[in-house]
Amino acid sequence: MANQTSHLLSPNELLDIYGIPALNSLEIQEIFTFNTEEMDFFKSFKNFKDSTYFSITLAFFKMKKTFVAFKYQNVTPERRYLMERYFPNQPFPTQLRIKNMILDLCDYRRLTKELQSEMIEDLSQVAYQHPRQRQLSKELLNLLYKSRIAIPGYIDKLQNLQSLFTVSSRVLESLQLPKATISYYSDLITYYNGARLSQLNTHMVEIYLLCYVHMRYQSLNDTLLEAFKKRTQSTKLKALEYAKSESLKYMDRMRTMREQVSQVLLTIFHYPDPEFVAKAPLYKKLPESEFLAAALLLVDEKFDKERLFWKFIDDSEFVIKINLRSLFEVIRFDATDHDVFSDVIDYLKGAFYADKTPPLPPHIKKWIG
């Protein structure tokens, strides 16, 4: 349920995430066309009231990835459609059980007290590493993701709006509406939310919706892009810190090893019998078990700080997939003054779905260096 006192979301965002969606007749028909598994659940209830609750709750959950509180008088078109299309005659025990069944059906889990305690324990163990609340919140989101806990997400919304944004851009460009007008019309969708829209001129409502899609898509894209930038920068800084830390360890080890080898050489030089040097004095300066490692370290030319940087990136593969890849796949990157950059983005997105990684185009190789 929505936290009405939350300062993290604007009133419009709270309404967008937790509010009852306004659906036209075609949308109602689409969301209440169930697949085989959903239909089996639907038929398992013995009275229409419970079947209706299940259907509407399931539909809204699939749309918003959260349970939406509704009163039956606010979902009259949906209920009327269900009455006309289906004839359920099986019972449903409780609303809580319905919600649990929907979570199972959509492959999600409820945040139980046991699971909540486990997460608190996990967060307590890493809290010292994250003095800032934002960093700890990211860890919490990762835990929720791995535990299959349903949380409202921007990525699904952006994907759903992507094709509509393309259409709205073409239409609004032909209408030549000022940006201020587009923004104003977009806000009217929130102001006239729900049934009140049906009382307005149909053609004007269509324009309002196009403006809303146009503005909402860009807002979501900018939010996700900002998250992508911050997460990318965070990963980069961690990789640089790892490379720096490993470099310092290497330098310390090299300094220690040089001192030990120097002592070994001095022992040999000052030993009274030049034709025979006992091993025991040498091993006091440098243990026998470290002789080979010292010899290899002194001639090692493979140490590469950049290699350590990319080693950290490789080792962070799982975290990157969770935090960055899903964002990268859906974000729209518009670079009007850098065609090669746009080509790189298109190449990488295409490579995700290719059977094998395609070779880099020459102009991209030249740009990367």
N, C-alpha and C positions, 0 to 999 in steps of 0.2 A: 504494500500500500504506500501511497505517496506520503512523504514527510512534509506537511504543510508549512513547517517553519524552516525548511531547508534554504540556505543561502547559496548553495552550489548551483541551483537551477533557477532560471527566470520563470515568472508565472506562465509565459507561453510554453516553455520547455516542459514544465510540470504538466500542463494541459496536454501537450503533444504526447508525452510518455504515458500518463495515467488516465487521460480523459477518454470518454466514449467516442470512438471514431464515427464520423459522418459518412455513411455509405449510400451509394445509389443502387438502383435495382440490379444492375449487372454485377456490381461488386458483391451484393448480398447473395446472388445466385452462385457466384464463384466460390466464396468462402464457405458456403454451406453445401458444396458438392464434396462429399467425403470420399476418401480412399477406402479400400477394403477393410483395413485394420480399424480405421475410425468408425466405419459403418457398423462393425461388429460391436464396438463399445456402445454406439448409439442405440442399437437394437437390444442391448442388455438391460435397459431400463424399462420399467413397467407402467410408468405414468408420464403423461405429456409434460407436466411441470418440470420434472427432473430431467427429462430428455432435452427440454428447451434450455434449461440452465447449463447442462453439459455442452450443448451445441454452441451457445453464445460464448461461454467461458473459453471453450477450445478455440473458437474462431479469433477472439480478441487476443488470446495468449499467443497464437501463431503469428499474429500481426505485430505484437508489441513485446513479446518475450517477458511479459509480466502479467499478473492477474489484475484485471480491471473491475473495480466495483461498479455495479450498475443496478438501477431499479427498472422493473419491467416496463413502467410507463415511458422510460427513456429509450427503449429498444423495441418499440411497437412494430416498425417495419420488419425487423428481423423475426420477431415472433409470428407475425402474420404469414411471412413467407414459409416458415417451418410448418405452420398449421396446414398450409395449402399443399405443401410438397410431401411431407412425411406423416405417417400415422403410427407413432410409437405406442406401444402398449406393454412396456416392461418397466419395473420400478427402479428407483435410485435411492440409496440409503441416506447419505448426507452430503452437503456441499463440500465439506472437507475431503471426503473420500473421492468426490468427483475431481477435485483439484489434484489430488495425488495420482489419480488415474491419468489425468492429462499430462502431468509431469512424466510419468512412465511412458506414455504414448509418444511424447516428443523427446524422449531420451534425456530428461533432466532430473535433478534430485531436489528435494526440499531441504532447506537449511535447518536441520534438526539441532537440538541442544547438544547432542553428542558430537556432531560434525562441527558445530560452532566452537565447542571446547577444544577440539583438535586443532582448528585453525588458530584459535587464540594461543595455544601452546606453540604452534609453528611460528607465529608472528613474534611471540615473546623471545624465541631463540635468535631471531634476526633483527630485533628492534634496535639493538645497540649499533648495528651497521647502518641504520637509517634514522639519523637524528631529526630529519625533516618529515613532516606528516605526509607530504606528497609522495616521497619515496616509499614510505610504509604502505600508503594506499595502493601503490602499484603492486606491491607484494601481495596485498589482500586480493586485488583483482586477479592476479595470477593464480592464487589458490582457488578462488571461485571458479575460474575457467577450468582448471585441472580437475576440480571436484564436480563439474557439470552442474553448477548452480546457475539457474536462469537469472540473468540481470539484463535490464533494458540496454540495448546497444545502438550506437550511431552507425556502425558499419552496415547492418541490415537496412537501415533507413536510407543510407546513401545509395546502396545498390538498387533499392526499389525505386528511387527517384531518378536514377541515372538516365534511363531512356526518356522519361517524361521531361527532364531538364533539356535534353537535346531538342525535343519538340517545342517546348516553351521558348527556347532561345530563338528558334527560327520564326515563330509566330510573333513574339514581342518585337523582334527586329523589324519585321514587316509593318507592325503597328506604329513603330517609332515613338513609343511611350518614354517620357523622361524617367530617369532612375528614381527620382523622388515619388513619381506617380506609381511606379511598379512597387516600391516599398510600401506606399500607403494602401494600395489595393491588396497587397499581401497580408497586411495587418487586419484587414476586414474579414478575412477567413477566420481568424481567431475571435474577432469581435462577434461575428454572426455564427459562431460554431453550432453545428447540429441542425436541428429542425428549422431554425430561423432562416437558414440559407434557402430553403425550399420556398420561402415567401418572396424572395427577390426575383428580379428578372433573370431568366435562365442564362441568357447570353452574357450578362454582366457577371454572373456567378462563375461562368467558364473563364472569363478574363481574370477574375480574382484568383481562381485556382491556378491558372497558369503563372500568375505573378507570385503566388505563394510557393509553388514548386520551384520557380526560378530562384527566389531568394533563399528558400529553405535549403535547397541543394548546395548553394554556394556557402551558406553558413555552416552546414555540416561538413562540407569539404574543407573549409578553412580550419574548423576545429580539429578534424582528423589530421590535417597537414601539420598543424602546430604540435599535436601530440607526436606525430612521426618525427618531426625535427628535434623535439626535446629528447625522445627516446634514442634517436640516432646519435645525438650529441652525447648523451649519457653513456651509451655503449662505447663510443669513441674515446671518451675521457677515461673510462675504466680500462680500455685496452692500452692506452698510452701510459696509464699509471702502472699497469702490470708490466709493460715493457721496461719502464724506468726502474721499477722495483727489482726485476730480474737482472737488469744491467748492473745495478748496484751490488747485488749478490755476487754476480760474476766478477766484478772488479775486486770485491773484498776477497773472494776465493783466490783470484789471481795474485793479489798482493801477498796473502798468506803463503801461497805456494812458492812464490819467488823467494820469500824470506827463508822458507824451509830448504829450498834447493841451494840457496846461497850458503846456508849453514852446512849442508852436505858437502859442497865444493871446498869450503874452508877446512872441514874435517879431513878430507882427503889430502888437501895441500899441506896441512900441518902434521899429518900422521908420521910417526918416527920411522916407520919402515916403508920406503917409497915403492917397494916391489909387492907389498902385501898390505891390504887394508881390511881390517876386520869389519864385518857387516854390522855388528852390534852398535858401534858408535854412530854409524850412519842412520840406523833405524831409530835411534833416539831423536835425531833431528827430523826425520821423515819416516813414518811407519812404512813397513814393507808393503802393506796392503794398498798404500797410496802411490807407490812408485810409478805404476803404469798410468794411473790417472794424471799424475803430475807431468809425466812425459808427454802425454797427448794434449794436455791443457796448454802447455808451453808452446806448442806448434799449431794450436787450433786457430784457424783463420775463418771458421764458419760462423762465428758469433755475429748475429745480425739483429739489431734492435727492431728493425721493421718486421723480420720474421717472427719475433716474439709478439709483436702487435697482432699479426694475422693468426698466430697460434691461439691467442685469446679469443679472437673472433670465431675461429673454428670450434673452440671448446664451448662457446656460448651459443651454439647452433639452436638448441631447444628454446632458450630464452628469446633469441632473435625471431624464431618462427612464431612464438606466441605474441611478442610485443611489436614486431615490425612487419613481418611478411603479410599478414592479413590486412594491415593498414596500407601497405604499398600497393597491393593488388587492386584496391578499390578507389584510392585517392586519384583525383584528376590533377595532373601536373601540367599547367599551361605555362610555356616559356616562349612568348611571342618573339623574343629577341635572341633566341639560341636554338636553332634548328637541330644541331647535333645533340644537345641535351635531350630534346624531345625524342630523338631517334634512339638514344640510349635507354630511356624509360620504356619505349615501345618494345625494344629488343629484349630487355629483361623480363617484362611482363609476358612476352611471347615465349621466352625460354622456360618459364615456369610450367607451361603446359605441353612442351615439346617432348618427344620420346627420348631424345638425347640433346645435349646442349649444342645449339648451332654455332658455327664459327662467327667471330666478330667481324662485322663489315669493316673494310679498310679505313673509312673516314672516322669510325668510332675508335679503332685502334690508334689512329694518329692523335685523336683528341685525348685519349687516356694516357698515351705516352708509353 
